[in-house]
Amino acid sequence: MALAQTSTGQIAVTVFDSSGAVVPGAVVTLSGSETGEVVRTLTADENGSAFAPLLRPGAYTVSVAAPGFKKLE
């Protein structure tokens, strides 16, 4: 019998505007909540989705920026 334990996690984000439309090309930044260090910078695809696999366990701050929109954290 083999048991496995994972030491990583993932974050999936879909970016929508206030009307509910997706925002392709939005820049999603993940920062460590304790350190403030940028861990990953992603760009939302044509469906407004961004995916960050293989993250170390912990708390993250997610911020989103796109031209014509106010930055959201």
CHARMM internal coordinates of N, CA and C (Angstrom, degrees):
IC EDIT
DIST 1 N 1 CA 1.4539
DIST 1 CA 1 C 1.5300
ANGL 1 N 1 CA 1 C 108.35
DIST 1 C 2 N 1.3106
ANGL 1 CA 1 C 2 N 116.26
DIHE 1 N 1 CA 1 C 2 N 133.75
DIST 2 N 2 CA 1.4651
ANGL 1 C 2 N 2 CA 121.45
DIHE 1 CA 1 C 2 N 2 CA 179.57
DIST 2 CA 2 C 1.5245
ANGL 2 N 2 CA 2 C 109.35
DIHE 1 C 2 N 2 CA 2 C -118.28
DIST 2 C 3 N 1.2977
ANGL 2 CA 2 C 3 N 115.72
DIHE 2 N 2 CA 2 C 3 N 136.42
DIST 3 N 3 CA 1.4641
ANGL 2 C 3 N 3 CA 121.77
DIHE 2 CA 2 C 3 N 3 CA 176.60
DIST 3 CA 3 C 1.5198
ANGL 3 N 3 CA 3 C 108.43
DIHE 2 C 3 N 3 CA 3 C -116.73
DIST 3 C 4 N 1.3101
ANGL 3 CA 3 C 4 N 116.33
DIHE 3 N 3 CA 3 C 4 N 144.26
DIST 4 N 4 CA 1.4643
ANGL 3 C 4 N 4 CA 120.43
DIHE 3 CA 3 C 4 N 4 CA 179.59
DIST 4 CA 4 C 1.5197
ANGL 4 N 4 CA 4 C 109.56
DIHE 3 C 4 N 4 CA 4 C -125.70
DIST 4 C 5 N 1.2899
ANGL 4 CA 4 C 5 N 114.73
DIHE 4 N 4 CA 4 C 5 N 145.70
DIST 5 N 5 CA 1.4605
ANGL 4 C 5 N 5 CA 121.00
DIHE 4 CA 4 C 5 N 5 CA 175.77
DIST 5 CA 5 C 1.5175
ANGL 5 N 5 CA 5 C 107.11
DIHE 4 C 5 N 5 CA 5 C -133.03
DIST 5 C 6 N 1.3127
ANGL 5 CA 5 C 6 N 116.12
DIHE 5 N 5 CA 5 C 6 N 131.44
DIST 6 N 6 CA 1.4578
ANGL 5 C 6 N 6 CA 119.42
DIHE 5 CA 5 C 6 N 6 CA -178.31
DIST 6 CA 6 C 1.5247
ANGL 6 N 6 CA 6 C 110.07
DIHE 5 C 6 N 6 CA 6 C -93.01
DIST 6 C 7 N 1.3214
ANGL 6 CA 6 C 7 N 115.42
DIHE 6 N 6 CA 6 C 7 N 148.02
DIST 7 N 7 CA 1.4645
ANGL 6 C 7 N 7 CA 119.57
DIHE 6 CA 6 C 7 N 7 CA 178.43
DIST 7 CA 7 C 1.5224
ANGL 7 N 7 CA 7 C 110.82
DIHE 6 C 7 N 7 CA 7 C -117.40
DIST 7 C 8 N 1.3413
ANGL 7 CA 7 C 8 N 116.63
DIHE 7 N 7 CA 7 C 8 N 15.93
DIST 8 N 8 CA 1.4639
ANGL 7 C 8 N 8 CA 120.22
DIHE 7 CA 7 C 8 N 8 CA 177.56
DIST 8 CA 8 C 1.5211
ANGL 8 N 8 CA 8 C 110.37
DIHE 7 C 8 N 8 CA 8 C -133.68
DIST 8 C 9 N 1.3038
ANGL 8 CA 8 C 9 N 115.13
DIHE 8 N 8 CA 8 C 9 N 164.01
DIST 9 N 9 CA 1.4629
ANGL 8 C 9 N 9 CA 121.70
DIHE 8 CA 8 C 9 N 9 CA 177.31
DIST 9 CA 9 C 1.5172
ANGL 9 N 9 CA 9 C 109.57
DIHE 8 C 9 N 9 CA 9 C -134.55
DIST 9 C 10 N 1.3113
ANGL 9 CA 9 C 10 N 115.53
DIHE 9 N 9 CA 9 C 10 N -171.89
DIST 10 N 10 CA 1.4589
ANGL 9 C 10 N 10 CA 120.39
DIHE 9 CA 9 C 10 N 10 CA -179.27
DIST 10 CA 10 C 1.5188
ANGL 10 N 10 CA 10 C 110.33
DIHE 9 C 10 N 10 CA 10 C -148.12
DIST 10 C 11 N 1.3150
ANGL 10 CA 10 C 11 N 116.33
DIHE 10 N 10 CA 10 C 11 N 157.34
DIST 11 N 11 CA 1.4557
ANGL 10 C 11 N 11 CA 122.92
DIHE 10 CA 10 C 11 N 11 CA 175.33
DIST 11 CA 11 C 1.5211
ANGL 11 N 11 CA 11 C 107.72
DIHE 10 C 11 N 11 CA 11 C -130.32
DIST 11 C 12 N 1.3198
ANGL 11 CA 11 C 12 N 115.56
DIHE 11 N 11 CA 11 C 12 N 130.41
DIST 12 N 12 CA 1.4659
ANGL 11 C 12 N 12 CA 121.71
DIHE 11 CA 11 C 12 N 12 CA 175.63
DIST 12 CA 12 C 1.5247
ANGL 12 N 12 CA 12 C 107.68
DIHE 11 C 12 N 12 CA 12 C -117.74
DIST 12 C 13 N 1.3307
ANGL 12 CA 12 C 13 N 116.80
DIHE 12 N 12 CA 12 C 13 N 134.73
DIST 13 N 13 CA 1.4581
ANGL 12 C 13 N 13 CA 122.88
DIHE 12 CA 12 C 13 N 13 CA -176.32
DIST 13 CA 13 C 1.5269
ANGL 13 N 13 CA 13 C 109.06
DIHE 12 C 13 N 13 CA 13 C -130.84
DIST 13 C 14 N 1.3279
ANGL 13 CA 13 C 14 N 116.57
DIHE 13 N 13 CA 13 C 14 N 138.24
DIST 14 N 14 CA 1.4588
ANGL 13 C 14 N 14 CA 120.98
DIHE 13 CA 13 C 14 N 14 CA 168.11
DIST 14 CA 14 C 1.5242
ANGL 14 N 14 CA 14 C 106.42
DIHE 13 C 14 N 14 CA 14 C -122.73
DIST 14 C 15 N 1.3279
ANGL 14 CA 14 C 15 N 116.81
DIHE 14 N 14 CA 14 C 15 N 126.57
DIST 15 N 15 CA 1.4615
ANGL 14 C 15 N 15 CA 122.70
DIHE 14 CA 14 C 15 N 15 CA -175.28
DIST 15 CA 15 C 1.5326
ANGL 15 N 15 CA 15 C 109.16
DIHE 14 C 15 N 15 CA 15 C -98.47
DIST 15 C 16 N 1.3438
ANGL 15 CA 15 C 16 N 114.95
DIHE 15 N 15 CA 15 C 16 N 123.66
DIST 16 N 16 CA 1.4621
ANGL 15 C 16 N 16 CA 122.74
DIHE 15 CA 15 C 16 N 16 CA 177.65
DIST 16 CA 16 C 1.5180
ANGL 16 N 16 CA 16 C 109.60
DIHE 15 C 16 N 16 CA 16 C -120.70
DIST 16 C 17 N 1.3327
ANGL 16 CA 16 C 17 N 117.98
DIHE 16 N 16 CA 16 C 17 N 150.47
DIST 17 N 17 CA 1.4617
ANGL 16 C 17 N 17 CA 120.36
DIHE 16 CA 16 C 17 N 17 CA 170.64
DIST 17 CA 17 C 1.5221
ANGL 17 N 17 CA 17 C 108.67
DIHE 16 C 17 N 17 CA 17 C -89.24
DIST 17 C 18 N 1.3262
ANGL 17 CA 17 C 18 N 117.17
DIHE 17 N 17 CA 17 C 18 N -177.75
DIST 18 N 18 CA 1.4665
ANGL 17 C 18 N 18 CA 120.95
DIHE 17 CA 17 C 18 N 18 CA -175.33
DIST 18 CA 18 C 1.5232
ANGL 18 N 18 CA 18 C 113.49
DIHE 17 C 18 N 18 CA 18 C -66.77
DIST 18 C 19 N 1.3372
ANGL 18 CA 18 C 19 N 117.51
DIHE 18 N 18 CA 18 C 19 N -17.73
DIST 19 N 19 CA 1.4640
ANGL 18 C 19 N 19 CA 120.14
DIHE 18 CA 18 C 19 N 19 CA 178.39
DIST 19 CA 19 C 1.5304
ANGL 19 N 19 CA 19 C 111.79
DIHE 18 C 19 N 19 CA 19 C -89.87
DIST 19 C 20 N 1.3411
ANGL 19 CA 19 C 20 N 116.19
DIHE 19 N 19 CA 19 C 20 N -6.51
DIST 20 N 20 CA 1.4579
ANGL 19 C 20 N 20 CA 120.50
DIHE 19 CA 19 C 20 N 20 CA -179.27
DIST 20 CA 20 C 1.5112
ANGL 20 N 20 CA 20 C 113.95
DIHE 19 C 20 N 20 CA 20 C 96.42
DIST 20 C 21 N 1.3481
ANGL 20 CA 20 C 21 N 117.64
DIHE 20 N 20 CA 20 C 21 N 0.09
DIST 21 N 21 CA 1.4652
ANGL 20 C 21 N 21 CA 121.10
DIHE 20 CA 20 C 21 N 21 CA 177.43
DIST 21 CA 21 C 1.5323
ANGL 21 N 21 CA 21 C 109.79
DIHE 20 C 21 N 21 CA 21 C -79.50
DIST 21 C 22 N 1.3255
ANGL 21 CA 21 C 22 N 116.40
DIHE 21 N 21 CA 21 C 22 N 144.47
DIST 22 N 22 CA 1.4591
ANGL 21 C 22 N 22 CA 119.33
DIHE 21 CA 21 C 22 N 22 CA 178.02
DIST 22 CA 22 C 1.5210
ANGL 22 N 22 CA 22 C 109.94
DIHE 21 C 22 N 22 CA 22 C -70.94
DIST 22 C 23 N 1.3418
ANGL 22 CA 22 C 23 N 116.23
DIHE 22 N 22 CA 22 C 23 N 156.75
DIST 23 N 23 CA 1.4660
ANGL 22 C 23 N 23 CA 122.14
DIHE 22 CA 22 C 23 N 23 CA -179.15
DIST 23 CA 23 C 1.5287
ANGL 23 N 23 CA 23 C 108.34
DIHE 22 C 23 N 23 CA 23 C -119.31
DIST 23 C 24 N 1.3335
ANGL 23 CA 23 C 24 N 116.90
DIHE 23 N 23 CA 23 C 24 N 88.89
DIST 24 N 24 CA 1.4663
ANGL 23 C 24 N 24 CA 118.91
DIHE 23 CA 23 C 24 N 24 CA 177.12
DIST 24 CA 24 C 1.5250
ANGL 24 N 24 CA 24 C 110.66
DIHE 23 C 24 N 24 CA 24 C -67.53
DIST 24 C 25 N 1.3217
ANGL 24 CA 24 C 25 N 115.88
DIHE 24 N 24 CA 24 C 25 N 147.38
DIST 25 N 25 CA 1.4623
ANGL 24 C 25 N 25 CA 120.38
DIHE 24 CA 24 C 25 N 25 CA 177.83
DIST 25 CA 25 C 1.5149
ANGL 25 N 25 CA 25 C 114.61
DIHE 24 C 25 N 25 CA 25 C 82.82
DIST 25 C 26 N 1.3328
ANGL 25 CA 25 C 26 N 118.46
DIHE 25 N 25 CA 25 C 26 N -0.93
DIST 26 N 26 CA 1.4632
ANGL 25 C 26 N 26 CA 120.56
DIHE 25 CA 25 C 26 N 26 CA 177.29
DIST 26 CA 26 C 1.5294
ANGL 26 N 26 CA 26 C 109.02
DIHE 25 C 26 N 26 CA 26 C -63.54
DIST 26 C 27 N 1.3177
ANGL 26 CA 26 C 27 N 116.85
DIHE 26 N 26 CA 26 C 27 N 142.75
DIST 27 N 27 CA 1.4580
ANGL 26 C 27 N 27 CA 121.60
DIHE 26 CA 26 C 27 N 27 CA 179.05
DIST 27 CA 27 C 1.5300
ANGL 27 N 27 CA 27 C 108.23
DIHE 26 C 27 N 27 CA 27 C -95.65
DIST 27 C 28 N 1.3271
ANGL 27 CA 27 C 28 N 115.29
DIHE 27 N 27 CA 27 C 28 N 122.02
DIST 28 N 28 CA 1.4640
ANGL 27 C 28 N 28 CA 122.71
DIHE 27 CA 27 C 28 N 28 CA -178.75
DIST 28 CA 28 C 1.5266
ANGL 28 N 28 CA 28 C 107.36
DIHE 27 C 28 N 28 CA 28 C -108.77
DIST 28 C 29 N 1.3244
ANGL 28 CA 28 C 29 N 116.31
DIHE 28 N 28 CA 28 C 29 N 124.02
DIST 29 N 29 CA 1.4558
ANGL 28 C 29 N 29 CA 121.06
DIHE 28 CA 28 C 29 N 29 CA -179.62
DIST 29 CA 29 C 1.5204
ANGL 29 N 29 CA 29 C 109.79
DIHE 28 C 29 N 29 CA 29 C -116.16
DIST 29 C 30 N 1.3256
ANGL 29 CA 29 C 30 N 116.68
DIHE 29 N 29 CA 29 C 30 N 128.42
DIST 30 N 30 CA 1.4630
ANGL 29 C 30 N 30 CA 122.85
DIHE 29 CA 29 C 30 N 30 CA 176.62
DIST 30 CA 30 C 1.5182
ANGL 30 N 30 CA 30 C 108.14
DIHE 29 C 30 N 30 CA 30 C -106.05
DIST 30 C 31 N 1.3281
ANGL 30 CA 30 C 31 N 115.85
DIHE 30 N 30 CA 30 C 31 N 126.89
DIST 31 N 31 CA 1.4653
ANGL 30 C 31 N 31 CA 121.11
DIHE 30 CA 30 C 31 N 31 CA 178.49
DIST 31 CA 31 C 1.5108
ANGL 31 N 31 CA 31 C 108.79
DIHE 30 C 31 N 31 CA 31 C -125.54
DIST 31 C 32 N 1.3231
ANGL 31 CA 31 C 32 N 116.31
DIHE 31 N 31 CA 31 C 32 N 146.87
DIST 32 N 32 CA 1.4605
ANGL 31 C 32 N 32 CA 120.32
DIHE 31 CA 31 C 32 N 32 CA 175.16
DIST 32 CA 32 C 1.5221
ANGL 32 N 32 CA 32 C 109.16
DIHE 31 C 32 N 32 CA 32 C -67.10
DIST 32 C 33 N 1.3228
ANGL 32 CA 32 C 33 N 117.60
DIHE 32 N 32 CA 32 C 33 N 126.85
DIST 33 N 33 CA 1.4688
ANGL 32 C 33 N 33 CA 120.85
DIHE 32 CA 32 C 33 N 33 CA -176.49
DIST 33 CA 33 C 1.5193
ANGL 33 N 33 CA 33 C 112.74
DIHE 32 C 33 N 33 CA 33 C -62.96
DIST 33 C 34 N 1.3369
ANGL 33 CA 33 C 34 N 117.54
DIHE 33 N 33 CA 33 C 34 N -35.17
DIST 34 N 34 CA 1.4713
ANGL 33 C 34 N 34 CA 119.80
DIHE 33 CA 33 C 34 N 34 CA -178.61
DIST 34 CA 34 C 1.5250
ANGL 34 N 34 CA 34 C 112.24
DIHE 33 C 34 N 34 CA 34 C -78.00
DIST 34 C 35 N 1.3363
ANGL 34 CA 34 C 35 N 116.91
DIHE 34 N 34 CA 34 C 35 N -37.78
DIST 35 N 35 CA 1.4637
ANGL 34 C 35 N 35 CA 120.74
DIHE 34 CA 34 C 35 N 35 CA -173.66
DIST 35 CA 35 C 1.5210
ANGL 35 N 35 CA 35 C 114.03
DIHE 34 C 35 N 35 CA 35 C -99.84
DIST 35 C 36 N 1.3436
ANGL 35 CA 35 C 36 N 117.06
DIHE 35 N 35 CA 35 C 36 N -24.40
DIST 36 N 36 CA 1.4526
ANGL 35 C 36 N 36 CA 120.64
DIHE 35 CA 35 C 36 N 36 CA -175.10
DIST 36 CA 36 C 1.5193
ANGL 36 N 36 CA 36 C 112.78
DIHE 35 C 36 N 36 CA 36 C 76.82
DIST 36 C 37 N 1.3166
ANGL 36 CA 36 C 37 N 116.84
DIHE 36 N 36 CA 36 C 37 N -1.14
DIST 37 N 37 CA 1.4629
ANGL 36 C 37 N 37 CA 121.88
DIHE 36 CA 36 C 37 N 37 CA -179.14
DIST 37 CA 37 C 1.5313
ANGL 37 N 37 CA 37 C 110.47
DIHE 36 C 37 N 37 CA 37 C -71.10
DIST 37 C 38 N 1.3298
ANGL 37 CA 37 C 38 N 116.22
DIHE 37 N 37 CA 37 C 38 N 132.44
DIST 38 N 38 CA 1.4635
ANGL 37 C 38 N 38 CA 120.78
DIHE 37 CA 37 C 38 N 38 CA 177.17
DIST 38 CA 38 C 1.5252
ANGL 38 N 38 CA 38 C 108.21
DIHE 37 C 38 N 38 CA 38 C -67.98
DIST 38 C 39 N 1.3141
ANGL 38 CA 38 C 39 N 115.10
DIHE 38 N 38 CA 38 C 39 N 124.39
DIST 39 N 39 CA 1.4515
ANGL 38 C 39 N 39 CA 121.48
DIHE 38 CA 38 C 39 N 39 CA -177.60
DIST 39 CA 39 C 1.5188
ANGL 39 N 39 CA 39 C 110.84
DIHE 38 C 39 N 39 CA 39 C -97.81
DIST 39 C 40 N 1.3306
ANGL 39 CA 39 C 40 N 116.95
DIHE 39 N 39 CA 39 C 40 N -38.89
DIST 40 N 40 CA 1.4588
ANGL 39 C 40 N 40 CA 121.43
DIHE 39 CA 39 C 40 N 40 CA -176.34
DIST 40 CA 40 C 1.5162
ANGL 40 N 40 CA 40 C 108.86
DIHE 39 C 40 N 40 CA 40 C -155.39
DIST 40 C 41 N 1.3238
ANGL 40 CA 40 C 41 N 117.17
DIHE 40 N 40 CA 40 C 41 N 141.66
DIST 41 N 41 CA 1.4567
ANGL 40 C 41 N 41 CA 123.65
DIHE 40 CA 40 C 41 N 41 CA 171.94
DIST 41 CA 41 C 1.5181
ANGL 41 N 41 CA 41 C 107.06
DIHE 40 C 41 N 41 CA 41 C -121.64
DIST 41 C 42 N 1.3395
ANGL 41 CA 41 C 42 N 115.98
DIHE 41 N 41 CA 41 C 42 N 126.06
DIST 42 N 42 CA 1.4596
ANGL 41 C 42 N 42 CA 122.17
DIHE 41 CA 41 C 42 N 42 CA -175.80
DIST 42 CA 42 C 1.5203
ANGL 42 N 42 CA 42 C 109.63
DIHE 41 C 42 N 42 CA 42 C -124.56
DIST 42 C 43 N 1.3190
ANGL 42 CA 42 C 43 N 116.77
DIHE 42 N 42 CA 42 C 43 N 159.19
DIST 43 N 43 CA 1.4586
ANGL 42 C 43 N 43 CA 121.85
DIHE 42 CA 42 C 43 N 43 CA 173.46
DIST 43 CA 43 C 1.5182
ANGL 43 N 43 CA 43 C 108.12
DIHE 42 C 43 N 43 CA 43 C -119.36
DIST 43 C 44 N 1.3376
ANGL 43 CA 43 C 44 N 116.13
DIHE 43 N 43 CA 43 C 44 N 127.72
DIST 44 N 44 CA 1.4571
ANGL 43 C 44 N 44 CA 120.90
DIHE 43 CA 43 C 44 N 44 CA 179.90
DIST 44 CA 44 C 1.5237
ANGL 44 N 44 CA 44 C 110.26
DIHE 43 C 44 N 44 CA 44 C -64.02
DIST 44 C 45 N 1.3261
ANGL 44 CA 44 C 45 N 116.11
DIHE 44 N 44 CA 44 C 45 N 139.37
DIST 45 N 45 CA 1.4675
ANGL 44 C 45 N 45 CA 120.96
DIHE 44 CA 44 C 45 N 45 CA 180.00
DIST 45 CA 45 C 1.5256
ANGL 45 N 45 CA 45 C 110.89
DIHE 44 C 45 N 45 CA 45 C -78.93
DIST 45 C 46 N 1.3298
ANGL 45 CA 45 C 46 N 117.33
DIHE 45 N 45 CA 45 C 46 N -170.85
DIST 46 N 46 CA 1.4705
ANGL 45 C 46 N 46 CA 121.64
DIHE 45 CA 45 C 46 N 46 CA -176.91
DIST 46 CA 46 C 1.5295
ANGL 46 N 46 CA 46 C 112.88
DIHE 45 C 46 N 46 CA 46 C -63.71
DIST 46 C 47 N 1.3360
ANGL 46 CA 46 C 47 N 117.03
DIHE 46 N 46 CA 46 C 47 N -16.08
DIST 47 N 47 CA 1.4723
ANGL 46 C 47 N 47 CA 121.53
DIHE 46 CA 46 C 47 N 47 CA 176.48
DIST 47 CA 47 C 1.5183
ANGL 47 N 47 CA 47 C 112.18
DIHE 46 C 47 N 47 CA 47 C -97.10
DIST 47 C 48 N 1.3374
ANGL 47 CA 47 C 48 N 117.72
DIHE 47 N 47 CA 47 C 48 N 7.45
DIST 48 N 48 CA 1.4580
ANGL 47 C 48 N 48 CA 122.26
DIHE 47 CA 47 C 48 N 48 CA -178.60
DIST 48 CA 48 C 1.5145
ANGL 48 N 48 CA 48 C 113.33
DIHE 47 C 48 N 48 CA 48 C 76.24
DIST 48 C 49 N 1.3339
ANGL 48 CA 48 C 49 N 117.39
DIHE 48 N 48 CA 48 C 49 N 13.27
DIST 49 N 49 CA 1.4657
ANGL 48 C 49 N 49 CA 122.02
DIHE 48 CA 48 C 49 N 49 CA -175.08
DIST 49 CA 49 C 1.5206
ANGL 49 N 49 CA 49 C 112.27
DIHE 48 C 49 N 49 CA 49 C -101.89
DIST 49 C 50 N 1.3190
ANGL 49 CA 49 C 50 N 114.95
DIHE 49 N 49 CA 49 C 50 N 144.98
DIST 50 N 50 CA 1.4596
ANGL 49 C 50 N 50 CA 122.47
DIHE 49 CA 49 C 50 N 50 CA 174.20
DIST 50 CA 50 C 1.5239
ANGL 50 N 50 CA 50 C 107.25
DIHE 49 C 50 N 50 CA 50 C -139.27
DIST 50 C 51 N 1.3194
ANGL 50 CA 50 C 51 N 117.03
DIHE 50 N 50 CA 50 C 51 N 144.92
DIST 51 N 51 CA 1.4519
ANGL 50 C 51 N 51 CA 121.95
DIHE 50 CA 50 C 51 N 51 CA -174.39
DIST 51 CA 51 C 1.5202
ANGL 51 N 51 CA 51 C 109.21
DIHE 50 C 51 N 51 CA 51 C -136.36
DIST 51 C 52 N 1.3204
ANGL 51 CA 51 C 52 N 116.36
DIHE 51 N 51 CA 51 C 52 N 130.57
DIST 52 N 52 CA 1.4644
ANGL 51 C 52 N 52 CA 121.82
DIHE 51 CA 51 C 52 N 52 CA 178.56
DIST 52 CA 52 C 1.5231
ANGL 52 N 52 CA 52 C 109.14
DIHE 51 C 52 N 52 CA 52 C -122.38
DIST 52 C 53 N 1.3358
ANGL 52 CA 52 C 53 N 117.53
DIHE 52 N 52 CA 52 C 53 N 99.02
DIST 53 N 53 CA 1.4625
ANGL 52 C 53 N 53 CA 120.60
DIHE 52 CA 52 C 53 N 53 CA 177.35
DIST 53 CA 53 C 1.5303
ANGL 53 N 53 CA 53 C 111.01
DIHE 52 C 53 N 53 CA 53 C -86.13
DIST 53 C 54 N 1.3042
ANGL 53 CA 53 C 54 N 115.41
DIHE 53 N 53 CA 53 C 54 N 171.41
DIST 54 N 54 CA 1.4635
ANGL 53 C 54 N 54 CA 123.58
DIHE 53 CA 53 C 54 N 54 CA 171.96
DIST 54 CA 54 C 1.5321
ANGL 54 N 54 CA 54 C 113.95
DIHE 53 C 54 N 54 CA 54 C 56.16
DIST 54 C 55 N 1.3250
ANGL 54 CA 54 C 55 N 116.04
DIHE 54 N 54 CA 54 C 55 N 45.70
DIST 55 N 55 CA 1.4637
ANGL 54 C 55 N 55 CA 120.84
DIHE 54 CA 54 C 55 N 55 CA 176.29
DIST 55 CA 55 C 1.5240
ANGL 55 N 55 CA 55 C 109.65
DIHE 54 C 55 N 55 CA 55 C -92.75
DIST 55 C 56 N 1.3114
ANGL 55 CA 55 C 56 N 116.00
DIHE 55 N 55 CA 55 C 56 N 145.97
DIST 56 N 56 CA 1.4625
ANGL 55 C 56 N 56 CA 119.91
DIHE 55 CA 55 C 56 N 56 CA 174.75
DIST 56 CA 56 C 1.5274
ANGL 56 N 56 CA 56 C 108.81
DIHE 55 C 56 N 56 CA 56 C -68.93
DIST 56 C 57 N 1.3166
ANGL 56 CA 56 C 57 N 118.07
DIHE 56 N 56 CA 56 C 57 N 144.47
DIST 57 N 57 CA 1.4635
ANGL 56 C 57 N 57 CA 120.13
DIHE 56 CA 56 C 57 N 57 CA 177.23
DIST 57 CA 57 C 1.5252
ANGL 57 N 57 CA 57 C 110.56
DIHE 56 C 57 N 57 CA 57 C -58.50
DIST 57 C 58 N 1.3120
ANGL 57 CA 57 C 58 N 116.94
DIHE 57 N 57 CA 57 C 58 N 141.98
DIST 58 N 58 CA 1.4577
ANGL 57 C 58 N 58 CA 121.61
DIHE 57 CA 57 C 58 N 58 CA 179.46
DIST 58 CA 58 C 1.5106
ANGL 58 N 58 CA 58 C 110.77
DIHE 57 C 58 N 58 CA 58 C 152.84
DIST 58 C 59 N 1.3131
ANGL 58 CA 58 C 59 N 115.23
DIHE 58 N 58 CA 58 C 59 N -176.39
DIST 59 N 59 CA 1.4632
ANGL 58 C 59 N 59 CA 122.12
DIHE 58 CA 58 C 59 N 59 CA 179.82
DIST 59 CA 59 C 1.5294
ANGL 59 N 59 CA 59 C 108.93
DIHE 58 C 59 N 59 CA 59 C -95.69
DIST 59 C 60 N 1.3321
ANGL 59 CA 59 C 60 N 115.40
DIHE 59 N 59 CA 59 C 60 N 139.70
DIST 60 N 60 CA 1.4590
ANGL 59 C 60 N 60 CA 121.57
DIHE 59 CA 59 C 60 N 60 CA -179.12
DIST 60 CA 60 C 1.5246
ANGL 60 N 60 CA 60 C 110.43
DIHE 59 C 60 N 60 CA 60 C -128.86
DIST 60 C 61 N 1.3227
ANGL 60 CA 60 C 61 N 115.96
DIHE 60 N 60 CA 60 C 61 N 147.66
DIST 61 N 61 CA 1.4520
ANGL 60 C 61 N 61 CA 122.47
DIHE 60 CA 60 C 61 N 61 CA 169.82
DIST 61 CA 61 C 1.5174
ANGL 61 N 61 CA 61 C 106.56
DIHE 60 C 61 N 61 CA 61 C -100.80
DIST 61 C 62 N 1.3325
ANGL 61 CA 61 C 62 N 116.22
DIHE 61 N 61 CA 61 C 62 N 131.34
DIST 62 N 62 CA 1.4567
ANGL 61 C 62 N 62 CA 121.56
DIHE 61 CA 61 C 62 N 62 CA -179.37
DIST 62 CA 62 C 1.5229
ANGL 62 N 62 CA 62 C 107.73
DIHE 61 C 62 N 62 CA 62 C -111.12
DIST 62 C 63 N 1.3264
ANGL 62 CA 62 C 63 N 117.64
DIHE 62 N 62 CA 62 C 63 N 124.96
DIST 63 N 63 CA 1.4630
ANGL 62 C 63 N 63 CA 120.85
DIHE 62 CA 62 C 63 N 63 CA 174.98
DIST 63 CA 63 C 1.5183
ANGL 63 N 63 CA 63 C 108.34
DIHE 62 C 63 N 63 CA 63 C -122.10
DIST 63 C 64 N 1.3386
ANGL 63 CA 63 C 64 N 115.04
DIHE 63 N 63 CA 63 C 64 N 147.94
DIST 64 N 64 CA 1.4578
ANGL 63 C 64 N 64 CA 121.87
DIHE 63 CA 63 C 64 N 64 CA -177.60
DIST 64 CA 64 C 1.5207
ANGL 64 N 64 CA 64 C 108.83
DIHE 63 C 64 N 64 CA 64 C -130.09
DIST 64 C 65 N 1.3350
ANGL 64 CA 64 C 65 N 115.96
DIHE 64 N 64 CA 64 C 65 N 132.78
DIST 65 N 65 CA 1.4622
ANGL 64 C 65 N 65 CA 121.25
DIHE 64 CA 64 C 65 N 65 CA 177.73
DIST 65 CA 65 C 1.5254
ANGL 65 N 65 CA 65 C 108.59
DIHE 64 C 65 N 65 CA 65 C -135.14
DIST 65 C 66 N 1.3272
ANGL 65 CA 65 C 66 N 115.13
DIHE 65 N 65 CA 65 C 66 N 142.89
DIST 66 N 66 CA 1.4627
ANGL 65 C 66 N 66 CA 121.25
DIHE 65 CA 65 C 66 N 66 CA 176.48
DIST 66 CA 66 C 1.5197
ANGL 66 N 66 CA 66 C 107.98
DIHE 65 C 66 N 66 CA 66 C -153.47
DIST 66 C 67 N 1.3270
ANGL 66 CA 66 C 67 N 117.57
DIHE 66 N 66 CA 66 C 67 N 145.42
DIST 67 N 67 CA 1.4647
ANGL 66 C 67 N 67 CA 120.44
DIHE 66 CA 66 C 67 N 67 CA 178.74
DIST 67 CA 67 C 1.5287
ANGL 67 N 67 CA 67 C 110.95
DIHE 66 C 67 N 67 CA 67 C -55.95
DIST 67 C 68 N 1.3310
ANGL 67 CA 67 C 68 N 115.92
DIHE 67 N 67 CA 67 C 68 N 133.57
DIST 68 N 68 CA 1.4496
ANGL 67 C 68 N 68 CA 121.53
DIHE 67 CA 67 C 68 N 68 CA 179.41
DIST 68 CA 68 C 1.5261
ANGL 68 N 68 CA 68 C 114.19
DIHE 67 C 68 N 68 CA 68 C 86.06
DIST 68 C 69 N 1.3398
ANGL 68 CA 68 C 69 N 117.07
DIHE 68 N 68 CA 68 C 69 N -0.39
DIST 69 N 69 CA 1.4660
ANGL 68 C 69 N 69 CA 121.32
DIHE 68 CA 68 C 69 N 69 CA -179.69
DIST 69 CA 69 C 1.5156
ANGL 69 N 69 CA 69 C 109.77
DIHE 68 C 69 N 69 CA 69 C -125.06
DIST 69 C 70 N 1.3171
ANGL 69 CA 69 C 70 N 116.20
DIHE 69 N 69 CA 69 C 70 N 151.99
DIST 70 N 70 CA 1.4518
ANGL 69 C 70 N 70 CA 121.94
DIHE 69 CA 69 C 70 N 70 CA 174.20
DIST 70 CA 70 C 1.5232
ANGL 70 N 70 CA 70 C 108.79
DIHE 69 C 70 N 70 CA 70 C -75.37
DIST 70 C 71 N 1.3328
ANGL 70 CA 70 C 71 N 117.95
DIHE 70 N 70 CA 70 C 71 N 140.13
DIST 71 N 71 CA 1.4650
ANGL 70 C 71 N 71 CA 121.78
DIHE 70 CA 70 C 71 N 71 CA 178.78
DIST 71 CA 71 C 1.5185
ANGL 71 N 71 CA 71 C 109.08
DIHE 70 C 71 N 71 CA 71 C -62.28
DIST 71 C 72 N 1.3146
ANGL 71 CA 71 C 72 N 115.93
DIHE 71 N 71 CA 71 C 72 N 138.26
DIST 72 N 72 CA 1.4645
ANGL 71 C 72 N 72 CA 122.06
DIHE 71 CA 71 C 72 N 72 CA -179.67
DIST 72 CA 72 C 1.5215
ANGL 72 N 72 CA 72 C 108.62
DIHE 71 C 72 N 72 CA 72 C -120.20
DIST 72 C 73 N 1.3425
ANGL 72 CA 72 C 73 N 116.70
DIHE 72 N 72 CA 72 C 73 N 134.75
DIST 73 N 73 CA 1.4601
ANGL 72 C 73 N 73 CA 121.07
DIHE 72 CA 72 C 73 N 73 CA 178.27
DIST 73 CA 73 C 1.5108
ANGL 73 N 73 CA 73 C 108.47
DIHE 72 C 73 N 73 CA 73 C -127.40
END
COOR INIT
IC SEED 1 N 1 CA 1 C
IC BUILD
